[in-house]
């Protein structure tokens, strides 16, 4: 009678372990969903790249050169020291543009030498460049070169990531898959079909649920992340009972539990 109960208990543990195994379908990115029109692998896909508008707390990199600067030092005037400072900050793990860039304040302004405060909030980078050049024209009569770039893309990955944290990437644009890879990819128990994207807009914050398993995301406005995006990966239910990275690890955990229970039973007898 006791052996029968123990056997049933072992079978129950084994069934729980097998049910906790996660199928490849749940962890495979860019699938063709059954109810959607298939997106062929060799087909050219059009994607949306919304033109980003600057917001509060964004950091922009502004470079200004006059004709005299370019004649005397060439087109790369002012880059050497700046690059050295940025490299040093980057090696120390800091936000490399925090000390060298211009942060947009709550009123939507940046404060530049000579020009003072310049309104750039809700402008594209090209519109901001023109606004800065216009402000500087009051003080500079010669040829003027102004370059404005985002001081990298800042985003946060948290939840079921292998390396959760806040990241700064020196690129003008970045896909959500690149952002995930940069954070070490998601763990095996992450809900890839219900990822929460928290995005900042001029009027406030919006929450978006996205499905990373569906390849039609390439044609959505969330394929490219934006500065200050936050990506949250929620765990699956199997996280509550524990699971391994694959079937072999899960079975090893189950058999370890069975062995431990058997040992306790033997000791109690």
Secondary structure, 3 states (H helix, E strand, C coil): CHHHHHHHHHHHHHHHHHHCCCCHHHHCCCECCCCCCCCCCCCCCCCCCCCCCCCCCCEEEEEEEEHHHHHHHCCCCCHHHHHHHHHHHHHCCCCCCCCCCEECCCCCEEEECCCEEEECCCCCHHHHHHHHHHHHCCCCCCCEEEEEEECCEEEEEEECECCCEEEEECCCCEEHHHHHHHCCCECCCECCCCEEEEEEECCEEEEEEECCCEHHHHHCCCCEECCCEEEEECECHHHHCCCCCCHHHHHHHHHHHHHHHHHHHHHHC
